[in-house]
Amino acid sequence: MTILAIERLSIAFGGVRAVDNVSVSIDEGLVFSIIGPNGAGKTTLFNLISGLYVPQDGRVRMRGEDVTGLPPEQLARRGLSRTFQNLQIFFRMTALENVMVGCHRHETVGIFPSLLHLPAVGRQNARTRAAAAGALDRVDLSAAADKPAGNLSFGDLKRLEIARALATEPKVLLLDEPAAGCNAVETGELAGIVRGIADDGITVVLVEHDMRLVMRISDRIHVLANGRTLAEGTAAQVRADPAVIEAYLGVHGSQEAARAVG
Amino acid sequence: MLRHTADRIPAVLRRPFVQRLSAIAVIAVIAIVIPAFFPSTYYYRVAALVFVFAIAAIGLNLLMGFAGQVSLGHAGFMGIGAYAVAIGPTHFNIPSWLSFLIGAALSAFVAFIVGRPILRLKGHYLAVATLGFGLLLAIVFVNEARLTGGPDGMLVPRPVLFGWSVRGTETWYWIAAISFVFGAALAANLIDSPTGRALRAIHDSEVAARVLGVDVAKQKLVIFIISAVYASVAGSYLAAFNGHITPDVSGFLRSIELVAMVVLGGIGSIAGSLVGAALLVMLPQVLTFLHDYEQMVLGLVVMGVMIFLRAGIVPSIAAALSRRRA
């Protein structure tokens, strides 16, 4: 069943069509990767889906509902969350507090009970803390719970963003280059985490440059180049597609590749 | 579904009520004990002023230190509170306590109206817009002379509460001290709540807060209104305590002074707001022997604090202490 449908989406920045008439249909529970050379429009597409940009043309539908142009906070309430390529961490809070913010949309106490610290606030805080600890556990960061986020390593911060987004209990999770800057061990752990998230029924949309990771964990791959759709299919299909090889390696490179394989 | 692992959370984070308010309890004890060392009522007067300004500073600190939004017009809300307790009883025969509440409600309402458009602005633009708001209110207080007495200001009738006439510097000291402790407790409660976490998140990354479902515009507006009410309450106390009020209460210099209290004491530190208020209220009194050079030395002290204790007095000292312990 399609959970997220992107229909003929377009946006231009000063004449450059960063995303040009792209349509993608994503089935529930998959790891769906979007790949493409630098400047292909992957992150722009993410920003359009997550409400940070408003498309000039086209529609975004979540579970059939038209969500085009909704601000991010309303998309979060409908079950869509994301991480960022260049980290957006709450550096002055601990790792656990970062994740607790992710629970915000499930928190129900109002401003006056909060000011007076009525018992409901204490109960809410305990629930939030437990849920946040669970999300941290899911990305193997429990040991860092009480550390200030500013003291964590780059790889840990990447996973912290995933935990924070998971705490919103999303239906669809957009991961923007989660493996960028991670070493081989961290990337290996990440593969397991992402697969685990998808196995729990959360649809994962992944933008990633690490092709080994993409090929290993993706159920389906969509290839962009110069803002347009180039190809879509399973890992094996995409890998064998001459147009994809050409986009990544250039015409000359694709000839070399063909010779090497043949 | 997320697994529940509450039992694995260290005890530090399960902060009970008492522990969360420990700093405030210390301040309360100091407020109770310190009058024993006051040689004259003059000291009560200065201490009362410190607590009154500290109330306004806490409110501004919630806005600046936790939500990360600057306001250079906060004395405007002090002005609303101050003129409410002056105008209400004088012109409309409204009792002081009710005028006090009307002033707070009016400040909240004004914050709600002006906050929606100006809180969309960021950084310097927000600073200039709030500055304009403060100047605007000061001009209103000067020009509405029929109600406010114009630039000369007006007398503030002595408040009467249930037949008890509030008078005496010592009484005002206790009112200011108790109100401060109450205000500080409310602020500490707020920080340790879903709203508090959302505000701190906004301070570090608005875009991340938004994708996690935080309604950034709403949260900023809520904290702007709360901080306006704090300033209004402080303004009402100041007016009733002094018995006289002029448009200076909402002037630009007053707004800057409030910002300086927050920054000097420590942005994001509730105890810091008290320390900042104490510094800026007491230093001019201590430095009066310098006559013409008083302002200059005050400026130098402020510069010195900012250069050597950049995070503000309380956070810098706390950091130094924890380094020594480690």
HADDOCK unambig.tbl for C-alpha pairs under 7 A between the chains (distance, minus, plus):
assign (segid A and resid 72 and name CA) (segid B and resid 210 and name CA) 5.66 0.50 0.50
assign (segid A and resid 72 and name CA) (segid B and resid 211 and name CA) 4.97 0.50 0.50
assign (segid A and resid 72 and name CA) (segid B and resid 213 and name CA) 6.95 0.50 0.50
assign (segid A and resid 73 and name CA) (segid B and resid 210 and name CA) 4.85 0.50 0.50
assign (segid A and resid 73 and name CA) (segid B and resid 211 and name CA) 5.46 0.50 0.50
assign (segid A and resid 73 and name CA) (segid B and resid 212 and name CA) 6.56 0.50 0.50
assign (segid A and resid 73 and name CA) (segid B and resid 213 and name CA) 3.95 0.50 0.50
assign (segid A and resid 73 and name CA) (segid B and resid 214 and name CA) 5.75 0.50 0.50
assign (segid A and resid 73 and name CA) (segid B and resid 215 and name CA) 5.91 0.50 0.50
assign (segid A and resid 74 and name CA) (segid B and resid 213 and name CA) 6.56 0.50 0.50
assign (segid A and resid 76 and name CA) (segid B and resid 211 and name CA) 5.92 0.50 0.50
assign (segid A and resid 76 and name CA) (segid B and resid 212 and name CA) 5.92 0.50 0.50
assign (segid A and resid 76 and name CA) (segid B and resid 213 and name CA) 4.82 0.50 0.50
assign (segid A and resid 77 and name CA) (segid B and resid 213 and name CA) 6.02 0.50 0.50
assign (segid A and resid 81 and name CA) (segid B and resid 211 and name CA) 5.82 0.50 0.50
assign (segid A and resid 81 and name CA) (segid B and resid 212 and name CA) 6.42 0.50 0.50
assign (segid A and resid 82 and name CA) (segid B and resid 211 and name CA) 6.68 0.50 0.50
assign (segid A and resid 88 and name CA) (segid B and resid 205 and name CA) 6.13 0.50 0.50
assign (segid A and resid 88 and name CA) (segid B and resid 208 and name CA) 5.81 0.50 0.50
assign (segid A and resid 89 and name CA) (segid B and resid 205 and name CA) 6.86 0.50 0.50
assign (segid A and resid 90 and name CA) (segid B and resid 201 and name CA) 5.69 0.50 0.50
assign (segid A and resid 90 and name CA) (segid B and resid 204 and name CA) 5.01 0.50 0.50
assign (segid A and resid 90 and name CA) (segid B and resid 205 and name CA) 6.29 0.50 0.50
assign (segid A and resid 91 and name CA) (segid B and resid 204 and name CA) 6.55 0.50 0.50
assign (segid A and resid 101 and name CA) (segid B and resid 197 and name CA) 6.20 0.50 0.50
assign (segid A and resid 101 and name CA) (segid B and resid 198 and name CA) 6.19 0.50 0.50
assign (segid A and resid 102 and name CA) (segid B and resid 212 and name CA) 5.26 0.50 0.50
assign (segid A and resid 104 and name CA) (segid B and resid 194 and name CA) 6.62 0.50 0.50
assign (segid A and resid 104 and name CA) (segid B and resid 213 and name CA) 6.70 0.50 0.50
assign (segid A and resid 104 and name CA) (segid B and resid 214 and name CA) 6.62 0.50 0.50
assign (segid A and resid 105 and name CA) (segid B and resid 213 and name CA) 5.65 0.50 0.50
assign (segid A and resid 107 and name CA) (segid B and resid 194 and name CA) 6.80 0.50 0.50
assign (segid A and resid 114 and name CA) (segid B and resid 189 and name CA) 6.24 0.50 0.50
assign (segid A and resid 114 and name CA) (segid B and resid 190 and name CA) 5.37 0.50 0.50
assign (segid A and resid 114 and name CA) (segid B and resid 193 and name CA) 5.77 0.50 0.50
assign (segid A and resid 115 and name CA) (segid B and resid 186 and name CA) 4.97 0.50 0.50
assign (segid A and resid 115 and name CA) (segid B and resid 187 and name CA) 6.82 0.50 0.50
assign (segid A and resid 115 and name CA) (segid B and resid 189 and name CA) 5.33 0.50 0.50
assign (segid A and resid 115 and name CA) (segid B and resid 190 and name CA) 4.89 0.50 0.50
assign (segid A and resid 116 and name CA) (segid B and resid 186 and name CA) 6.13 0.50 0.50
assign (segid A and resid 116 and name CA) (segid B and resid 189 and name CA) 6.52 0.50 0.50
assign (segid A and resid 117 and name CA) (segid B and resid 189 and name CA) 5.56 0.50 0.50
assign (segid A and resid 121 and name CA) (segid B and resid 193 and name CA) 6.62 0.50 0.50
assign (segid A and resid 125 and name CA) (segid B and resid 193 and name CA) 6.91 0.50 0.50
assign (segid A and resid 130 and name CA) (segid B and resid 4 and name CA) 5.34 0.50 0.50
assign (segid A and resid 130 and name CA) (segid B and resid 5 and name CA) 5.74 0.50 0.50
assign (segid A and resid 130 and name CA) (segid B and resid 6 and name CA) 4.71 0.50 0.50
assign (segid A and resid 131 and name CA) (segid B and resid 2 and name CA) 6.16 0.50 0.50
assign (segid A and resid 131 and name CA) (segid B and resid 4 and name CA) 6.06 0.50 0.50
assign (segid A and resid 133 and name CA) (segid B and resid 5 and name CA) 6.10 0.50 0.50
assign (segid A and resid 133 and name CA) (segid B and resid 6 and name CA) 6.98 0.50 0.50
assign (segid A and resid 134 and name CA) (segid B and resid 2 and name CA) 5.32 0.50 0.50
assign (segid A and resid 134 and name CA) (segid B and resid 3 and name CA) 4.84 0.50 0.50
assign (segid A and resid 134 and name CA) (segid B and resid 4 and name CA) 5.47 0.50 0.50
assign (segid A and resid 134 and name CA) (segid B and resid 5 and name CA) 5.90 0.50 0.50
assign (segid A and resid 135 and name CA) (segid B and resid 2 and name CA) 6.24 0.50 0.50
assign (segid A and resid 165 and name CA) (segid B and resid 212 and name CA) 6.57 0.50 0.50
assign (segid A and resid 168 and name CA) (segid B and resid 212 and name CA) 6.36 0.50 0.50
